[in-house]
């Protein structure tokens, strides 16, 4: 998986206008959207299974749209695919959106957030009870080093423990692993990685099944008021050329979230079918009853906390004044109820 410097280089190339997909965006009938292996992405799985984007596009006078869903293990690979023209829309963390928005000088922007469930730093190491217990050799798995939601949360947590100048204290401890691989590594007593900044359902399973697994900290300990952990974003050229598709994605996301909240058992069954997760419906429904697990929402929560932090530590060159700066105008109007 590409490293941060290679990733940044790809982004800079995109800023010069070499995104292949946008040159062919006019009148697009077939689009590709990414997703990742976690129940955080349940709205995407519902949209995929029920063909909600296709249905909403047809209602808006754009029939015949085909949506292909492509699974990536982490946000870094998905954003590389967006910039190289392999996909049209990415469903990933706010950190990846902000990085691309900054590096492309606003040529990548958000469409909508879709979930704000809690994330948990879990370890099987008995000597680690708090962040201050991590030694240099203690590895922490995150989906993408430095810029994933989990990596940024870790930086913010380090600031709380050691002060603002120590935000990167545990960056060297992080290793880039998708959630399934990280969960497998955590479950292996001999595995090199003994901690995982995890997302549900992996966090739920790890705490139940991995001997000695316990929570070091939660995202709610770091950012009060909630944090959007998955967000759909795209290039502005694609959005400008396909406003009906953007509206269809917004409407479909709203429909998917409403379905999840009104018929959670059916939504969980869709998750099991599309993701291939063999966890029983009963166990997943129990997980969905845990605090914060039904926090699927479109309005981006905690976005400016991330943006301000990323600018302060030099990850972002440009500091947005509000979340609407890095979301499409069409989306900002929709989310603010001014559609």
C-alpha positions in Angstrom: 0.0 0.0 0.0 1.4 3.4 -0.9 3.2 5.5 1.7 2.3 9.0 2.7 4.9 10.7 0.5 3.9 8.7 -2.6 0.3 9.4 -1.8 1.0 13.2 -1.4 2.8 13.1 -4.8 -0.2 11.6 -6.5 -2.4 14.2 -5.0 -0.2 17.0 -6.2 -0.3 15.6 -9.7 -4.1 15.7 -9.5 -3.9 19.3 -8.5 -2.3 20.0 -11.8 -5.3 18.6 -13.6 -4.3 15.1 -14.4 -7.4 13.4 -13.0 -8.4 11.1 -15.9 -11.9 10.5 -14.9 -13.2 14.0 -14.7 -12.4 14.7 -18.4 -15.0 12.0 -19.2 -17.5 13.0 -16.5 -20.0 14.7 -18.9 -23.2 12.6 -19.2 -21.8 9.8 -17.1 -24.1 6.8 -16.9 -21.8 4.4 -15.1 -20.1 5.4 -11.9 -17.9 3.6 -9.3 -18.0 4.3 -5.6 -15.7 2.9 -2.9 -16.7 1.4 0.4 -14.7 -0.3 3.2 -15.3 -3.4 5.3 -17.1 -2.2 8.4 -20.6 -1.7 9.6 -19.8 2.0 9.6 -20.4 1.7 5.9 -23.9 0.3 6.3 -25.6 3.2 4.5 -23.4 2.4 1.4 -24.3 -1.3 1.6 -28.0 -0.5 1.8 -27.6 1.9 -1.2 -25.8 -0.9 -3.1 -28.3 -3.7 -2.3 -31.4 -1.6 -2.9 -30.0 0.3 -5.9 -31.0 3.6 -4.2 -28.8 5.9 -6.2 -30.0 4.4 -9.5 -33.6 4.8 -8.3 -33.1 8.4 -7.1 -31.3 9.3 -10.3 -34.2 8.1 -12.4 -36.6 10.2 -10.3 -34.5 13.2 -11.1 -34.6 12.6 -14.9 -31.4 10.6 -15.2 -32.5 7.0 -15.9 -30.2 4.2 -16.8 -27.4 5.0 -14.3 -25.3 2.0 -13.2 -23.4 2.2 -9.9 -20.4 -0.1 -9.3 -19.3 -0.5 -5.7 -15.6 -1.3 -5.1 -14.2 -2.4 -1.7 -10.9 -1.0 -0.4 -9.3 -2.0 2.9 -8.3 1.6 3.7 -8.8 5.2 2.7 -5.4 5.8 1.2 -5.8 3.3 -1.6 -9.4 4.6 -2.2 -8.2 8.2 -2.6 -5.4 7.1 -4.9 -8.0 5.5 -7.0 -10.1 8.7 -7.1 -7.2 10.7 -8.3 -6.0 8.2 -10.9 -9.5 7.9 -12.4 -10.3 4.5 -11.1 -13.3 5.6 -9.1 -15.7 8.5 -9.1 -16.7 8.8 -5.5 -14.9 7.8 -2.3 -16.5 6.8 1.0 -13.8 7.3 3.6 -12.7 9.4 6.6 -12.8 13.2 7.0 -9.0 13.3 7.2 -8.6 11.9 3.7 -11.3 14.4 2.4 -9.5 17.3 4.0 -6.1 16.3 2.7 -7.3 16.0 -0.8 -9.3 19.3 -0.6 -6.2 21.0 0.5 -3.7 19.5 -1.9 -5.9 19.9 -4.9 -6.8 23.5 -3.9 -10.5 22.7 -3.6 -10.8 20.3 -6.5 -12.0 17.6 -4.2 -15.0 18.2 -1.9 -17.4 16.4 0.3 -20.9 15.2 -0.7 -22.3 14.0 2.7 -21.2 12.3 5.8 -23.1 9.1 6.7 -22.0 7.7 10.0 -20.7 8.9 13.4 -20.3 5.7 15.4 -17.7 5.4 18.1 -14.1 4.2 17.4 -12.0 2.4 20.1 -8.3 1.9 20.6 -8.1 -1.7 21.7 -5.1 -3.6 22.9 -4.4 -7.2 24.1 -1.2 -6.0 25.9 -1.8 -6.2 29.7 0.8 -3.5 30.5 -1.1 -0.9 28.4 -3.9 0.7 30.4 -3.6 4.2 29.1 -1.9 6.1 26.3 1.1 6.9 28.4 1.9 3.2 28.7 2.8 2.8 25.0 6.5 2.1 24.5 8.3 2.7 21.1 8.0 -0.9 20.0 4.2 -1.2 20.7 2.5 -1.2 17.3 -0.9 0.3 16.7 -2.9 -0.6 13.5 -4.7 2.2 11.7 -6.4 2.2 8.3 -4.0 4.8 6.9 -1.0 6.2 8.7 -1.1 9.9 9.7 -4.3 11.0 8.0 -7.0 8.3 8.6 -9.6 9.2 11.2 -8.0 6.8 13.7 -4.5 8.3 13.1 -5.8 11.8 13.6 -7.7 10.8 16.7 -4.5 9.4 18.1 -2.7 12.6 17.5 -5.4 14.6 19.2 -5.3 12.2 22.2 -1.5 12.6 22.4 -2.0 16.4 22.7 -4.4 15.9 25.6 -1.9 13.7 27.4 1.5 15.3 26.6 0.7 18.8 25.3 0.1 20.4 21.9 3.7 19.9 20.8 3.5 16.2 21.3 0.8 15.5 18.8 3.0 13.1 16.7 4.4 11.2 19.7 2.8 7.9 18.7 2.9 8.4 14.9 5.9 6.1 14.7 4.0 3.4 16.5 1.3 3.3 13.8 1.2 0.7 11.0 -1.1 0.7 8.1 -3.6 -2.2 8.1 -7.2 -2.6 7.0 -9.6 -3.5 9.7 -9.9 -7.2 8.8 -6.1 -7.7 8.7 -5.7 -5.7 11.9 -8.3 -7.7 13.7 -6.6 -11.0 12.6 -3.3 -9.7 13.8 -4.8 -8.7 17.2 -6.3 -12.1 17.6 -2.9 -13.8 17.0 -1.0 -13.9 20.4 2.3 -13.9 18.4 1.2 -11.1 16.0 3.5 -8.1 15.8 0.6 -5.7 16.2 -0.9 -5.8 19.7 -3.2 -2.7 19.4 -5.8 -1.7 16.9 -7.6 1.6 16.6 -10.7 -0.3 15.7 -14.1 0.3 14.2 -17.3 -1.7 14.6 -18.0 -4.6 14.1 -14.3 -5.4 14.6 -14.1 -3.6 17.9 -17.2 -5.4 19.2 -15.8 -8.8 18.2 -12.3 -8.1 19.5 -13.5 -7.2 22.9 -15.6 -10.4 23.1 -13.2 -12.9 21.5 -9.5 -11.8 22.0 -8.1 -12.9 25.4 -7.2 -9.8 27.4 -8.5 -7.3 24.9 -9.5 -4.0 26.5 -10.2 -0.4 25.6 -7.5 2.1 26.0 -9.6 5.1 24.8 -12.6 5.9 22.8 -13.2 8.6 20.1 -15.8 10.1 22.5 -13.1 10.6 25.0 -11.2 12.8 22.5 -13.9 14.7 20.6 -17.0 15.7 22.5 -20.2 15.9 20.6 -19.5 13.2 18.1 -17.4 12.7 15.0 -18.3 11.7 11.5 -16.2 8.7 10.6 -17.3 8.1 7.0 -17.9 10.7 4.3 -18.6 10.6 0.6 -16.5 12.9 -1.5 -15.6 13.4 -5.2 -13.9 15.8 -7.6 -15.6 19.2 -8.2 -15.4 18.6 -12.0 -17.3 15.4 -11.6 -19.9 17.1 -9.4 -20.2 20.1 -11.7 -20.8 17.8 -14.7 -23.2 15.5 -12.9 -25.4 17.6 -10.5 -28.3 15.2 -10.7 -26.0 12.3 -9.7 -24.8 14.3 -6.7 -28.4 15.0 -5.7 -29.2 11.3 -6.2 -26.4 10.3 -3.8 -27.7 12.8 -1.2 -31.3 11.5 -1.5 -30.1 7.9 -1.5 -28.0 8.4 1.6 -31.0 10.0 3.3 -33.2 7.0 2.3 -30.6 4.5 3.5 -30.2 6.1 6.9 -34.0 6.2 7.3 -34.2 2.5 6.4 -31.5 1.5 8.9 -33.3 3.3 11.7 -36.8 2.1 10.8 -35.9 -1.6 10.1 -32.6 -2.3 11.7 -32.9 -6.2 11.5 -33.4 -5.9 7.7 -30.4 -3.5 7.4 -28.2 -5.9 9.4 -29.2 -8.7 7.1 -28.1 -6.6 4.2 -24.8 -6.0 5.9 -24.3 -9.7 6.4 -25.2 -10.5 2.8 -23.2 -7.8 1.1 -20.1 -7.8 3.4 -20.0 -11.6 3.8 -19.7 -11.2 7.6 -20.8 -14.5 9.2 -21.8 -12.9 12.5 -25.3 -13.8 13.5 -28.1 -11.3 13.2 -28.8 -11.5 16.9 -25.2 -10.6 17.8 -25.1 -7.7 15.3 -28.4 -6.4 16.6 -26.9 -6.6 20.1 -24.0 -4.6 18.9 -26.3 -2.0 17.3 -27.9 -1.5 20.8 -24.5 -0.3 22.2 -24.1 3.4 22.9 -23.6 5.5 19.7 -24.1 2.6 17.3 -27.2 4.1 15.6 -25.5 7.4 15.0 -25.9 7.4 11.2 -26.2 11.0 10.1 -25.5 13.2 7.1 -24.4 16.4 8.8 -20.6 16.3 9.3 -19.8 16.2 13.1 -16.5 17.2 14.5 -15.2 18.2 11.1 -13.7 21.5 12.1 -11.9 19.9 15.1 -10.1 17.7 12.6 -9.5 20.6 10.1 -8.1 22.9 12.8 -5.8 20.2 14.1 -4.5 19.2 10.6 -3.7 22.9 9.8 -2.1 23.5 13.2 0.3 20.6 12.7 1.1 21.4 9.1 -0.8 18.6 7.4 -3.1 21.2 5.8 -1.6 24.3 4.2 -5.0 26.0 4.0 -7.3 26.3 7.1 -11.0 26.2 6.2 -13.2 28.7 8.0 -16.2 26.3 8.1 -17.1 22.8 7.1 -18.9 24.2 4.1 -15.6 25.3 2.6 -14.7 21.6 1.9 -18.1 20.4 0.9 -19.8 21.0 -2.4 -22.1 24.1 -2.5 -24.9 21.8 -3.6 -24.3 19.5 -0.6 -24.0 22.4 1.9 -27.3 23.8 0.7 -28.9 20.3 1.0 -27.5 19.5 4.4 -28.5 23.0 5.7 -32.0 22.4 4.5 -31.8 25.1 1.8 -32.1 22.7 -1.2 
